[in-house]
Amino acid sequence: MQSEQLTLLLMVVISSITGFILIYTFTVHGIKIYRSNFVRKMDHGLKNLFLFKDPKFLFLIHVAGIVLGTVLGYLYAQVFGLIVGAIITILLPGIIIRRLRKKRINNFIYQLPDALNSIAASLRAGTNLAKAMQQIAEQQPPPISQEFTVILSEYKMGRQLEDSLMDMYKRINRQEVDLLISAISISRSVGGNLADTLETLAKTLREKAQIEGKIDALTSMGRMQGWVVGLIPVAVMLMLRKQEPEGMNALFNEPIGWITLAVIALLMFIAVMMIRKIVNIDI
């Protein structure tokens, strides 16, 4: 009897040690993979934004944010709050990078017509395209000056101008840049008055920007409705959580409550996406 108990105890100890080693190994390996992916994506995103920060240090801040978000979420809504807090803090860096990238692209497109007119004026004065671009890099504010500085640096090192412009298109990824690259490529390959082409393109981009501004003004109410649709249920839930904590506990601490919250979140997401689809008009 005693030998059977000893054997059982030994099996439990061995199983516990084996389980701990496996969990530790998978956890450490998973953290390393997540860290590697985070550092790589942040490094690529920051370089495209011309923000030279250490992604490894940002990863430490990200981990601290995850811990803080999960702790606060658990204190407020137990397991459900922990999950929501973890998801939000994990997705937050990517959201910030996308917002900064969108803002940078919009600023670039806003500056582009004036830059095209400046290049056209320089070409009419007798300078070549590289010198005209150098004036943009030296005289215009970021982000357009940064992009043209990169293009000129690569061009001086012997790279083809079209290749550098294509890399800029990959960073900006807007139709306006594609039109600029097409105009320059066609002019350099078959000839033509590039100055007139750039002036016409600048005029077209200004008219396009005016139309987009009018559309943004007309659809601003619809976008605000999307925010209201998404935030009112959250505000009501927070208010009820404060006023009726006992009645709301079932929503956060029981499986049926988790399913209800998941369905609500899904329906809210569908509603917001439908509103965004309606108000986002492509020109």
Backbone torsions as a table, in degrees:
resi	resn	phi	psi	omega
1	MET	NA	-44.5	-178.9
2	GLN	-67.2	-35.8	178.7
3	SER	-67.9	-35.2	178.0
4	GLU	-66.6	-42.1	177.5
5	GLN	-63.5	-39.7	179.1
6	LEU	-65.6	-41.0	178.1
7	THR	-63.8	-43.2	178.5
8	LEU	-62.6	-42.6	178.9
9	LEU	-63.4	-40.2	179.5
10	LEU	-65.5	-38.9	178.1
11	MET	-65.1	-40.0	178.8
12	VAL	-64.2	-42.7	180.0
13	VAL	-64.3	-45.2	179.9
14	ILE	-63.2	-43.0	179.3
15	SER	-63.4	-41.4	179.7
16	SER	-63.9	-44.5	179.9
17	ILE	-64.9	-42.6	179.0
18	THR	-63.2	-44.5	178.5
19	GLY	-62.2	-41.1	179.0
20	PHE	-63.8	-41.9	179.8
21	ILE	-64.4	-42.9	179.7
22	LEU	-64.5	-46.0	179.9
23	ILE	-62.4	-43.2	179.9
24	TYR	-63.3	-42.6	-179.0
25	THR	-63.7	-48.5	-179.5
26	PHE	-65.5	-36.6	179.8
27	THR	-66.2	-48.6	-179.9
28	VAL	-63.4	-43.4	179.6
29	HIS	-63.4	-41.8	179.2
30	GLY	-64.5	-40.4	178.2
31	ILE	-63.7	-40.4	179.0
32	LYS	-63.6	-42.7	179.1
33	ILE	-64.8	-44.5	179.7
34	TYR	-62.8	-42.2	179.0
35	ARG	-63.0	-43.3	179.9
36	SER	-62.4	-45.3	179.1
37	ASN	-65.2	-40.7	-179.7
38	PHE	-63.5	-47.8	-178.7
39	VAL	-62.7	-41.4	-178.8
40	ARG	-65.6	-46.2	-178.6
41	LYS	-68.2	-40.8	179.5
42	MET	-67.1	-38.7	179.2
43	ASP	-63.7	-43.2	178.5
44	HIS	-65.8	-44.6	-179.2
45	GLY	-65.3	-41.5	-179.3
46	LEU	-68.8	-36.9	178.3
47	LYS	-65.6	-39.0	177.2
48	ASN	-65.8	-26.5	177.5
49	LEU	-90.7	-0.4	-176.9
50	PHE	58.1	37.6	174.3
51	LEU	-111.1	112.0	-172.7
52	PHE	-99.9	82.2	177.9
53	LYS	-115.1	157.2	179.8
54	ASP	-80.5	111.1	-178.6
55	PRO	-65.3	-24.1	178.0
56	LYS	-69.1	-38.4	175.6
57	PHE	-67.9	-37.9	177.2
58	LEU	-64.6	-31.6	177.4
59	PHE	-65.1	-39.0	177.0
60	LEU	-62.5	-42.4	176.6
61	ILE	-63.9	-38.8	179.1
62	HIS	-62.7	-43.9	178.6
63	VAL	-63.4	-43.1	177.4
64	ALA	-61.4	-38.4	177.4
65	GLY	-65.6	-38.4	177.8
66	ILE	-63.3	-44.9	179.4
67	VAL	-61.7	-46.1	-179.3
68	LEU	-64.5	-43.3	-179.3
69	GLY	-64.2	-41.3	179.6
70	THR	-69.1	-37.6	179.0
71	VAL	-65.6	-47.3	179.0
72	LEU	-63.5	-40.6	178.3
73	GLY	-63.3	-39.9	179.5
74	TYR	-68.7	-38.5	178.8
75	LEU	-65.3	-30.5	-177.3
76	TYR	-88.7	-42.9	-173.3
77	ALA	-137.5	29.5	175.6
78	GLN	53.7	-133.4	-172.7
79	VAL	-63.7	-42.1	-179.6
80	PHE	-62.9	-44.0	178.2
81	GLY	-64.3	-36.6	177.1
82	LEU	-61.2	-45.1	-179.2
83	ILE	-65.1	-46.4	-179.2
84	VAL	-63.2	-43.5	179.0
85	GLY	-61.9	-40.3	178.8
86	ALA	-65.8	-43.6	-179.4
87	ILE	-63.0	-45.1	-178.0
88	ILE	-63.0	-46.9	-177.0
89	THR	-70.2	-28.9	176.3
90	ILE	-70.8	-39.4	-177.6
91	LEU	-82.6	-16.7	-172.5
92	LEU	-59.4	-44.9	179.8
93	PRO	-58.8	-42.0	178.5
94	GLY	-64.2	-38.2	178.6
95	ILE	-64.5	-42.7	179.9
96	ILE	-63.5	-43.6	179.7
97	ILE	-61.9	-43.0	179.8
98	ARG	-65.0	-39.4	178.5
99	ARG	-65.2	-43.9	178.5
100	LEU	-64.3	-39.3	179.2
101	ARG	-65.6	-42.0	178.7
102	LYS	-63.4	-42.2	178.9
103	LYS	-63.4	-41.9	179.5
104	ARG	-64.4	-43.3	179.7
105	ILE	-62.9	-43.0	179.2
106	ASN	-63.0	-40.1	177.5
107	ASN	-64.8	-39.2	178.6
108	PHE	-62.6	-46.8	-179.6
109	ILE	-64.5	-34.5	178.0
110	TYR	-65.7	-35.4	-178.9
111	GLN	-83.5	-17.1	-170.5
112	LEU	-62.4	-45.0	-179.8
113	PRO	-57.8	-43.6	177.8
114	ASP	-63.5	-38.5	178.6
115	ALA	-65.0	-39.4	178.9
116	LEU	-65.7	-40.6	176.5
117	ASN	-63.3	-38.3	178.3
118	SER	-65.4	-42.2	177.6
119	ILE	-63.7	-42.1	179.4
120	ALA	-62.3	-41.8	178.5
121	ALA	-63.9	-39.5	178.6
122	SER	-65.9	-38.8	178.5
123	LEU	-65.8	-38.4	178.0
124	ARG	-66.5	-28.7	179.4
125	ALA	-78.3	-6.8	174.6
126	GLY	108.2	-0.5	178.6
127	THR	-81.6	161.9	176.8
128	ASN	-86.6	176.3	-174.5
129	LEU	-66.0	-39.0	-179.1
130	ALA	-63.9	-42.6	178.4
131	LYS	-65.3	-38.2	178.0
132	ALA	-63.7	-41.2	177.5
133	MET	-67.3	-33.7	178.6
134	GLN	-63.4	-35.9	176.2
135	GLN	-64.3	-37.4	176.1
136	ILE	-64.2	-43.7	-179.0
137	ALA	-64.3	-31.1	-176.4
138	GLU	-90.3	-30.7	-170.0
139	GLN	-105.7	-26.7	-176.7
140	GLN	-86.5	153.2	177.3
141	PRO	-78.4	165.9	173.4
142	PRO	-64.6	154.0	8.2
143	PRO	-90.9	-9.6	-173.8
144	ILE	-67.9	-33.4	178.0
145	SER	-65.7	-36.5	178.8
146	GLN	-65.8	-42.5	-179.3
147	GLU	-65.0	-43.7	-179.9
148	PHE	-71.5	-28.4	174.6
149	THR	-63.8	-42.0	177.1
150	VAL	-63.3	-43.9	180.0
151	ILE	-60.6	-45.9	-178.9
152	LEU	-67.4	-37.3	178.4
153	SER	-62.2	-43.7	178.4
154	GLU	-68.5	-36.0	-179.9
155	TYR	-66.5	-39.4	179.2
156	LYS	-68.5	-24.2	178.3
157	MET	-85.0	2.5	174.6
158	GLY	103.0	4.5	180.0
159	ARG	-81.0	149.8	178.4
160	GLN	-66.4	139.6	-178.0
161	LEU	-62.6	-38.0	-179.7
162	GLU	-63.3	-36.9	179.3
163	ASP	-66.4	-41.2	178.3
164	SER	-66.1	-38.2	177.3
165	LEU	-65.7	-36.4	177.9
166	MET	-66.2	-37.1	175.8
167	ASP	-64.1	-38.4	175.5
168	MET	-63.1	-38.2	177.6
169	TYR	-63.9	-35.8	177.4
170	LYS	-66.0	-34.1	179.0
171	ARG	-75.8	-39.0	-176.6
172	ILE	-89.4	-47.3	175.2
173	ASN	55.9	54.1	175.7
174	ARG	-130.8	152.7	-176.8
175	GLN	-61.8	-32.8	-179.0
176	GLU	-61.6	-40.2	178.9
177	VAL	-69.2	-37.2	177.1
178	ASP	-61.6	-40.1	177.8
179	LEU	-65.1	-39.8	178.3
180	LEU	-62.8	-45.2	179.9
181	ILE	-63.4	-40.9	179.7
182	SER	-64.1	-42.6	180.0
183	ALA	-62.2	-45.6	-178.6
184	ILE	-67.7	-42.3	-178.4
185	SER	-64.1	-44.4	-179.6
186	ILE	-65.2	-42.1	-179.5
187	SER	-64.7	-38.9	-178.7
188	ARG	-74.7	-25.5	-176.7
189	SER	-90.9	-41.7	-175.1
190	VAL	-114.9	-4.5	179.6
191	GLY	89.8	-176.8	-178.4
192	GLY	122.8	168.9	-179.4
193	ASN	-85.5	98.0	-177.6
194	LEU	-67.2	-33.4	-179.2
195	ALA	-61.1	-46.3	178.5
196	ASP	-63.1	-39.8	179.7
197	THR	-62.5	-43.4	-179.2
198	LEU	-68.3	-36.8	177.1
199	GLU	-65.8	-41.4	177.3
200	THR	-64.3	-40.9	178.3
201	LEU	-64.5	-40.9	178.1
202	ALA	-62.1	-41.8	178.0
203	LYS	-62.9	-42.3	179.2
204	THR	-63.5	-41.4	-179.3
205	LEU	-66.9	-35.9	177.4
206	ARG	-65.8	-42.7	178.3
207	GLU	-64.4	-39.2	177.4
208	LYS	-63.5	-41.0	179.2
209	ALA	-65.2	-37.6	177.9
210	GLN	-64.4	-42.4	178.8
211	ILE	-65.0	-42.2	178.8
212	GLU	-64.0	-36.8	177.3
213	GLY	-63.4	-41.5	177.6
214	LYS	-64.2	-41.9	179.4
215	ILE	-64.4	-41.6	178.1
216	ASP	-61.0	-39.9	178.6
217	ALA	-66.5	-39.3	-178.1
218	LEU	-73.0	-29.0	-177.5
219	THR	-99.3	4.0	-179.0
220	SER	-62.3	-35.9	178.4
221	MET	-64.6	-39.7	178.1
222	GLY	-64.5	-39.5	177.2
223	ARG	-65.3	-38.9	177.1
224	MET	-64.3	-37.2	176.6
225	GLN	-62.9	-36.2	176.6
226	GLY	-62.2	-43.4	176.5
227	TRP	-63.3	-40.6	-179.5
228	VAL	-64.4	-44.8	179.0
229	VAL	-59.0	-37.4	-178.2
230	GLY	-78.9	-30.3	-172.1
231	LEU	-96.6	-25.8	-178.6
232	ILE	-61.9	-48.1	178.2
233	PRO	-59.5	-36.5	178.3
234	VAL	-66.3	-42.4	179.3
235	ALA	-64.0	-41.1	178.4
236	VAL	-64.4	-40.9	179.4
237	MET	-63.4	-42.7	178.4
238	LEU	-65.0	-38.4	179.3
239	MET	-66.5	-46.0	178.5
240	LEU	-65.2	-35.5	176.9
241	ARG	-61.5	-35.4	179.6
242	LYS	-76.3	-39.8	-174.8
243	GLN	-85.5	-37.3	-177.2
244	GLU	-127.1	70.0	-176.8
245	PRO	-64.2	-36.3	-179.2
246	GLU	-67.7	-41.3	179.7
247	GLY	-69.0	-27.8	-178.7
248	MET	-89.2	-9.7	-178.9
249	ASN	-60.9	-37.4	-179.7
250	ALA	-63.4	-28.5	-179.1
251	LEU	-71.2	-26.4	-175.9
252	PHE	-106.8	-18.9	-172.0
253	ASN	-112.8	-3.2	-178.4
254	GLU	-122.9	148.9	-178.3
255	PRO	-57.1	-38.2	-180.0
256	ILE	-65.1	-33.3	176.2
257	GLY	-68.5	-38.8	178.0
258	TRP	-64.3	-41.4	178.4
259	ILE	-63.1	-41.8	178.6
260	THR	-60.9	-45.1	179.0
261	LEU	-64.1	-38.5	179.1
262	ALA	-64.3	-42.6	178.4
263	VAL	-64.2	-43.5	178.3
264	ILE	-60.3	-45.5	-179.7
265	ALA	-62.7	-40.0	179.3
266	LEU	-63.8	-45.9	180.0
267	LEU	-64.5	-39.7	177.3
268	MET	-63.4	-41.9	179.6
269	PHE	-62.6	-43.0	179.0
270	ILE	-62.7	-41.9	-180.0
271	ALA	-63.6	-44.2	-179.8
272	VAL	-65.4	-41.4	179.5
273	MET	-65.5	-36.7	177.7
274	MET	-65.9	-40.9	178.3
275	ILE	-65.3	-42.4	178.5
276	ARG	-63.1	-37.4	179.3
277	LYS	-64.9	-34.2	-179.1
278	ILE	-73.2	-43.1	-172.5
279	VAL	-87.3	-16.0	177.8
280	ASN	-86.9	102.9	-176.6
281	ILE	-106.7	121.4	-179.9
282	ASP	-89.1	134.5	-179.6
283	ILE	-104.6	NA	NA
